[in-house]
Amino acid sequence: MTLEQLRHFAATRMLDAGESYRTVADILGNSESTLRLHYDGRTDVGRRRAIAALEMADTEEEAP
């Protein structure tokens, strides 16, 4: 495993666990915007959260 692969693994795991982009960026020494561009929506957990948010928004609109 290369250093870059290890950094990617660590960042993905922290973001999947719900850690903020700012915290992960600080730990890895990246800017938050660079981290967001690289990791935003790239993990299965991130995709599932986005879909769940859409589904929740849809059910909230239907509620009386």
Biopython code that builds the backbone (N, CA, C, O; Angstrom):
import numpy as np
from Bio.PDB.StructureBuilder import StructureBuilder

atoms = [
    (1, "MET", "N", (0.853, -1.173, 0.000)),
    (1, "MET", "CA", (0.000, 0.000, 0.000)),
    (1, "MET", "C", (0.901, 1.238, 0.000)),
    (1, "MET", "O", (1.846, 1.337, 0.782)),
    (2, "THR", "N", (0.589, 2.168, -0.885)),
    (2, "THR", "CA", (1.369, 3.403, -0.953)),
    (2, "THR", "C", (0.858, 4.396, 0.083)),
    (2, "THR", "O", (-0.212, 4.208, 0.662)),
    (3, "LEU", "N", (1.626, 5.445, 0.308)),
    (3, "LEU", "CA", (1.220, 6.481, 1.250)),
    (3, "LEU", "C", (-0.074, 7.151, 0.777)),
    (3, "LEU", "O", (-0.960, 7.427, 1.585)),
    (4, "GLU", "N", (-0.182, 7.409, -0.521)),
    (4, "GLU", "CA", (-1.389, 8.038, -1.062)),
    (4, "GLU", "C", (-2.621, 7.144, -0.868)),
    (4, "GLU", "O", (-3.703, 7.640, -0.552)),
    (5, "GLN", "N", (-2.461, 5.844, -1.056)),
    (5, "GLN", "CA", (-3.571, 4.912, -0.825)),
    (5, "GLN", "C", (-3.972, 4.892, 0.647)),
    (5, "GLN", "O", (-5.158, 4.822, 0.970)),
    (6, "LEU", "N", (-2.993, 4.954, 1.530)),
    (6, "LEU", "CA", (-3.271, 4.980, 2.962)),
    (6, "LEU", "C", (-4.017, 6.254, 3.351)),
    (6, "LEU", "O", (-4.962, 6.204, 4.138)),
    (7, "ARG", "N", (-3.597, 7.398, 2.802)),
    (7, "ARG", "CA", (-4.286, 8.669, 3.067)),
    (7, "ARG", "C", (-5.725, 8.614, 2.557)),
    (7, "ARG", "O", (-6.648, 9.064, 3.236)),
    (8, "HIS", "N", (-5.911, 8.061, 1.361)),
    (8, "HIS", "CA", (-7.252, 7.947, 0.790)),
    (8, "HIS", "C", (-8.128, 7.049, 1.665)),
    (8, "HIS", "O", (-9.280, 7.382, 1.943)),
    (9, "PHE", "N", (-7.586, 5.923, 2.094)),
    (9, "PHE", "CA", (-8.321, 4.995, 2.956)),
    (9, "PHE", "C", (-8.719, 5.679, 4.259)),
    (9, "PHE", "O", (-9.866, 5.576, 4.695)),
    (10, "ALA", "N", (-7.765, 6.380, 4.879)),
    (10, "ALA", "CA", (-8.038, 7.048, 6.156)),
    (10, "ALA", "C", (-9.100, 8.131, 5.980)),
    (10, "ALA", "O", (-10.023, 8.235, 6.788)),
    (11, "ALA", "N", (-8.970, 8.936, 4.927)),
    (11, "ALA", "CA", (-9.942, 10.003, 4.687)),
    (11, "ALA", "C", (-11.331, 9.429, 4.448)),
    (11, "ALA", "O", (-12.314, 9.920, 5.004)),
    (12, "THR", "N", (-11.413, 8.401, 3.630)),
    (12, "THR", "CA", (-12.707, 7.785, 3.331)),
    (12, "THR", "C", (-13.346, 7.227, 4.588)),
    (12, "THR", "O", (-14.538, 7.427, 4.821)),
    (13, "ARG", "N", (-12.570, 6.533, 5.397)),
    (13, "ARG", "CA", (-13.108, 5.945, 6.634)),
    (13, "ARG", "C", (-13.597, 7.035, 7.599)),
    (13, "ARG", "O", (-14.664, 6.897, 8.196)),
    (14, "MET", "N", (-12.831, 8.100, 7.751)),
    (14, "MET", "CA", (-13.242, 9.176, 8.662)),
    (14, "MET", "C", (-14.514, 9.863, 8.163)),
    (14, "MET", "O", (-15.414, 10.152, 8.952)),
    (15, "LEU", "N", (-14.590, 10.124, 6.859)),
    (15, "LEU", "CA", (-15.780, 10.773, 6.307)),
    (15, "LEU", "C", (-16.996, 9.855, 6.405)),
    (15, "LEU", "O", (-18.094, 10.315, 6.716)),
    (16, "ASP", "N", (-16.808, 8.563, 6.141)),
    (16, "ASP", "CA", (-17.907, 7.598, 6.269)),
    (16, "ASP", "C", (-18.408, 7.501, 7.700)),
    (16, "ASP", "O", (-19.585, 7.230, 7.940)),
    (17, "ALA", "N", (-17.503, 7.725, 8.653)),
    (17, "ALA", "CA", (-17.868, 7.670, 10.067)),
    (17, "ALA", "C", (-18.564, 8.953, 10.522)),
    (17, "ALA", "O", (-18.987, 9.064, 11.673)),
    (18, "GLY", "N", (-18.679, 9.931, 9.598)),
    (18, "GLY", "CA", (-19.404, 11.148, 9.935)),
    (18, "GLY", "C", (-18.541, 12.312, 10.364)),
    (18, "GLY", "O", (-19.057, 13.345, 10.789)),
    (19, "GLU", "N", (-17.225, 12.157, 10.258)),
    (19, "GLU", "CA", (-16.337, 13.257, 10.635)),
    (19, "GLU", "C", (-16.481, 14.384, 9.619)),
    (19, "GLU", "O", (-16.755, 14.132, 8.445)),
    (20, "SER", "N", (-16.301, 15.608, 10.056)),
    (20, "SER", "CA", (-16.468, 16.754, 9.165)),
    (20, "SER", "C", (-15.295, 16.845, 8.189)),
    (20, "SER", "O", (-14.189, 16.385, 8.474)),
    (21, "TYR", "N", (-15.568, 17.451, 7.028)),
    (21, "TYR", "CA", (-14.511, 17.665, 6.038)),
    (21, "TYR", "C", (-13.390, 18.513, 6.629)),
    (21, "TYR", "O", (-12.214, 18.268, 6.362)),
    (22, "ARG", "N", (-13.753, 19.504, 7.429)),
    (22, "ARG", "CA", (-12.747, 20.387, 8.023)),
    (22, "ARG", "C", (-11.794, 19.619, 8.923)),
    (22, "ARG", "O", (-10.581, 19.824, 8.869)),
    (23, "THR", "N", (-12.340, 18.733, 9.751)),
    (23, "THR", "CA", (-11.495, 17.939, 10.655)),
    (23, "THR", "C", (-10.572, 17.016, 9.878)),
    (23, "THR", "O", (-9.379, 16.929, 10.169)),
    (24, "VAL", "N", (-11.130, 16.324, 8.882)),
    (24, "VAL", "CA", (-10.316, 15.401, 8.080)),
    (24, "VAL", "C", (-9.242, 16.185, 7.318)),
    (24, "VAL", "O", (-8.095, 15.745, 7.231)),
    (25, "ALA", "N", (-9.609, 17.332, 6.774)),
    (25, "ALA", "CA", (-8.631, 18.164, 6.059)),
    (25, "ALA", "C", (-7.510, 18.601, 6.996)),
    (25, "ALA", "O", (-6.341, 18.588, 6.611)),
    (26, "ASP", "N", (-7.857, 18.988, 8.218)),
    (26, "ASP", "CA", (-6.844, 19.398, 9.193)),
    (26, "ASP", "C", (-5.904, 18.247, 9.517)),
    (26, "ASP", "O", (-4.690, 18.436, 9.596)),
    (27, "ILE", "N", (-6.459, 17.057, 9.703)),
    (27, "ILE", "CA", (-5.640, 15.886, 10.042)),
    (27, "ILE", "C", (-4.685, 15.543, 8.896)),
    (27, "ILE", "O", (-3.519, 15.220, 9.123)),
    (28, "LEU", "N", (-5.196, 15.616, 7.663)),
    (28, "LEU", "CA", (-4.389, 15.230, 6.504)),
    (28, "LEU", "C", (-3.526, 16.362, 5.961)),
    (28, "LEU", "O", (-2.664, 16.138, 5.111)),
    (29, "GLY", "N", (-3.759, 17.583, 6.452)),
    (29, "GLY", "CA", (-2.975, 18.713, 5.975)),
    (29, "GLY", "C", (-3.422, 19.218, 4.614)),
    (29, "GLY", "O", (-2.625, 19.791, 3.873)),
    (30, "ASN", "N", (-4.693, 19.010, 4.278)),
    (30, "ASN", "CA", (-5.256, 19.486, 3.015)),
    (30, "ASN", "C", (-6.140, 20.689, 3.287)),
    (30, "ASN", "O", (-6.477, 20.981, 4.434)),
    (31, "SER", "N", (-6.512, 21.386, 2.221)),
    (31, "SER", "CA", (-7.530, 22.413, 2.378)),
    (31, "SER", "C", (-8.885, 21.715, 2.329)),
    (31, "SER", "O", (-9.036, 20.672, 1.694)),
    (32, "GLU", "N", (-9.851, 22.296, 2.998)),
    (32, "GLU", "CA", (-11.187, 21.700, 3.030)),
    (32, "GLU", "C", (-11.786, 21.627, 1.625)),
    (32, "GLU", "O", (-12.430, 20.636, 1.281)),
    (33, "SER", "N", (-11.581, 22.657, 0.816)),
    (33, "SER", "CA", (-12.163, 22.659, -0.525)),
    (33, "SER", "C", (-11.548, 21.576, -1.402)),
    (33, "SER", "O", (-12.256, 20.941, -2.184)),
    (34, "THR", "N", (-10.251, 21.358, -1.284)),
    (34, "THR", "CA", (-9.600, 20.291, -2.045)),
    (34, "THR", "C", (-10.142, 18.933, -1.627)),
    (34, "THR", "O", (-10.398, 18.071, -2.468)),
    (35, "LEU", "N", (-10.313, 18.748, -0.338)),
    (35, "LEU", "CA", (-10.824, 17.480, 0.165)),
    (35, "LEU", "C", (-12.249, 17.242, -0.328)),
    (35, "LEU", "O", (-12.587, 16.134, -0.744)),
    (36, "ARG", "N", (-13.074, 18.270, -0.282)),
    (36, "ARG", "CA", (-14.458, 18.144, -0.764)),
    (36, "ARG", "C", (-14.502, 17.777, -2.241)),
    (36, "ARG", "O", (-15.285, 16.918, -2.648)),
    (37, "LEU", "N", (-13.667, 18.423, -3.041)),
    (37, "LEU", "CA", (-13.638, 18.121, -4.470)),
    (37, "LEU", "C", (-13.266, 16.668, -4.727)),
    (37, "LEU", "O", (-13.805, 16.032, -5.633)),
    (38, "HIS", "N", (-12.351, 16.153, -3.935)),
    (38, "HIS", "CA", (-11.857, 14.792, -4.153)),
    (38, "HIS", "C", (-12.783, 13.720, -3.580)),
    (38, "HIS", "O", (-12.939, 12.662, -4.188)),
    (39, "TYR", "N", (-13.388, 13.968, -2.444)),
    (39, "TYR", "CA", (-14.121, 12.921, -1.746)),
    (39, "TYR", "C", (-15.630, 13.085, -1.710)),
    (39, "TYR", "O", (-16.338, 12.127, -1.399)),
    (40, "ASP", "N", (-16.142, 14.261, -2.018)),
    (40, "ASP", "CA", (-17.575, 14.504, -1.887)),
    (40, "ASP", "C", (-18.377, 13.549, -2.762)),
    (40, "ASP", "O", (-18.266, 13.579, -3.988)),
    (41, "GLY", "N", (-19.179, 12.707, -2.133)),
    (41, "GLY", "CA", (-20.051, 11.792, -2.857)),
    (41, "GLY", "C", (-19.368, 10.589, -3.466)),
    (41, "GLY", "O", (-19.992, 9.871, -4.248)),
    (42, "ARG", "N", (-18.102, 10.337, -3.138)),
    (42, "ARG", "CA", (-17.384, 9.231, -3.769)),
    (42, "ARG", "C", (-17.556, 7.905, -3.057)),
    (42, "ARG", "O", (-17.220, 6.865, -3.623)),
    (43, "THR", "N", (-18.063, 7.905, -1.850)),
    (43, "THR", "CA", (-18.177, 6.652, -1.118)),
    (43, "THR", "C", (-19.613, 6.158, -1.150)),
    (43, "THR", "O", (-20.543, 6.941, -1.346)),
    (44, "ASP", "N", (-19.790, 4.866, -0.960)),
    (44, "ASP", "CA", (-21.136, 4.292, -0.916)),
    (44, "ASP", "C", (-21.945, 4.903, 0.218)),
    (44, "ASP", "O", (-23.137, 5.169, 0.063)),
    (45, "VAL", "N", (-21.303, 5.124, 1.352)),
    (45, "VAL", "CA", (-22.006, 5.711, 2.488)),
    (45, "VAL", "C", (-22.494, 7.107, 2.124)),
    (45, "VAL", "O", (-23.626, 7.470, 2.441)),
    (46, "GLY", "N", (-21.654, 7.885, 1.466)),
    (46, "GLY", "CA", (-22.045, 9.223, 1.040)),
    (46, "GLY", "C", (-23.210, 9.191, 0.068)),
    (46, "GLY", "O", (-24.114, 10.022, 0.153)),
    (47, "ARG", "N", (-23.195, 8.246, -0.848)),
    (47, "ARG", "CA", (-24.296, 8.116, -1.807)),
    (47, "ARG", "C", (-25.585, 7.720, -1.094)),
    (47, "ARG", "O", (-26.656, 8.253, -1.386)),
    (48, "ARG", "N", (-25.472, 6.777, -0.156)),
    (48, "ARG", "CA", (-26.671, 6.338, 0.587)),
    (48, "ARG", "C", (-27.248, 7.490, 1.400)),
    (48, "ARG", "O", (-28.468, 7.633, 1.474)),
    (49, "ARG", "N", (-26.399, 8.314, 2.012)),
    (49, "ARG", "CA", (-26.880, 9.467, 2.772)),
    (49, "ARG", "C", (-27.609, 10.454, 1.869)),
    (49, "ARG", "O", (-28.646, 11.002, 2.243)),
    (50, "ALA", "N", (-27.060, 10.675, 0.678)),
    (50, "ALA", "CA", (-27.686, 11.615, -0.257)),
    (50, "ALA", "C", (-29.053, 11.107, -0.698)),
    (50, "ALA", "O", (-30.005, 11.885, -0.770)),
    (51, "ILE", "N", (-29.163, 9.830, -0.991)),
    (51, "ILE", "CA", (-30.438, 9.240, -1.400)),
    (51, "ILE", "C", (-31.435, 9.291, -0.257)),
    (51, "ILE", "O", (-32.604, 9.615, -0.467)),
    (52, "ALA", "N", (-30.985, 8.975, 0.953)),
    (52, "ALA", "CA", (-31.871, 9.020, 2.118)),
    (52, "ALA", "C", (-32.384, 10.440, 2.360)),
    (52, "ALA", "O", (-33.545, 10.623, 2.726)),
    (53, "ALA", "N", (-31.539, 11.431, 2.161)),
    (53, "ALA", "CA", (-31.960, 12.824, 2.342)),
    (53, "ALA", "C", (-33.033, 13.194, 1.331)),
    (53, "ALA", "O", (-33.992, 13.891, 1.662)),
    (54, "LEU", "N", (-32.874, 12.729, 0.103)),
    (54, "LEU", "CA", (-33.895, 12.985, -0.917)),
    (54, "LEU", "C", (-35.211, 12.306, -0.563)),
    (54, "LEU", "O", (-36.284, 12.891, -0.712)),
    (55, "GLU", "N", (-35.120, 11.080, -0.099)),
    (55, "GLU", "CA", (-36.330, 10.345, 0.270)),
    (55, "GLU", "C", (-37.038, 11.010, 1.445)),
    (55, "GLU", "O", (-38.266, 11.087, 1.473)),
    (56, "MET", "N", (-36.255, 11.494, 2.422)),
    (56, "MET", "CA", (-36.859, 12.172, 3.574)),
    (56, "MET", "C", (-37.534, 13.465, 3.144)),
    (56, "MET", "O", (-38.621, 13.791, 3.622)),
    (57, "ALA", "N", (-36.899, 14.195, 2.250)),
    (57, "ALA", "CA", (-37.475, 15.451, 1.766)),
    (57, "ALA", "C", (-38.785, 15.174, 1.034)),
    (57, "ALA", "O", (-39.742, 15.941, 1.144)),
    (58, "ASP", "N", (-38.819, 14.089, 0.300)),
    (58, "ASP", "CA", (-40.015, 13.713, -0.447)),
    (58, "ASP", "C", (-41.165, 13.357, 0.499)),
    (58, "ASP", "O", (-42.306, 13.756, 0.266)),
    (59, "THR", "N", (-40.868, 12.605, 1.567)),
    (59, "THR", "CA", (-41.922, 12.222, 2.519)),
    (59, "THR", "C", (-42.373, 13.412, 3.360)),
    (59, "THR", "O", (-43.534, 13.471, 3.765)),
    (60, "GLU", "N", (-41.483, 14.353, 3.626)),
    (60, "GLU", "CA", (-41.876, 15.547, 4.383)),
    (60, "GLU", "C", (-42.827, 16.418, 3.575)),
    (60, "GLU", "O", (-43.721, 17.047, 4.141)),
    (61, "GLU", "N", (-42.647, 16.463, 2.268)),
    (61, "GLU", "CA", (-43.539, 17.236, 1.403)),
    (61, "GLU", "C", (-44.927, 16.622, 1.365)),
    (61, "GLU", "O", (-45.917, 17.341, 1.231)),
    (62, "GLU", "N", (-45.015, 15.299, 1.481)),
    (62, "GLU", "CA", (-46.301, 14.598, 1.428)),
    (62, "GLU", "C", (-47.063, 14.676, 2.732)),
    (62, "GLU", "O", (-48.279, 14.482, 2.740)),
    (63, "ALA", "N", (-46.390, 14.953, 3.834)),
    (63, "ALA", "CA", (-47.042, 15.000, 5.145)),
    (63, "ALA", "C", (-48.028, 16.168, 5.196)),
    (63, "ALA", "O", (-47.748, 17.241, 4.661)),
    (64, "PRO", "N", (-49.188, 15.963, 5.842)),
    (64, "PRO", "CA", (-50.195, 17.044, 5.906)),
    (64, "PRO", "C", (-49.772, 18.176, 6.804)),
    (64, "PRO", "O", (-50.508, 19.151, 6.958)),
]
sb = StructureBuilder()
sb.init_structure("model")
sb.init_model(0)
sb.init_chain("A")
sb.init_seg("    ")
for serial, (resi, resn, name, xyz) in enumerate(atoms, 1):
    if name == "N":
        sb.init_residue(resn, " ", resi, " ")
    sb.init_atom(name, np.array(xyz, "f"), 0.0, 1.0, " ", f" {name:<3s}", serial, name[0])
structure = sb.get_structure()
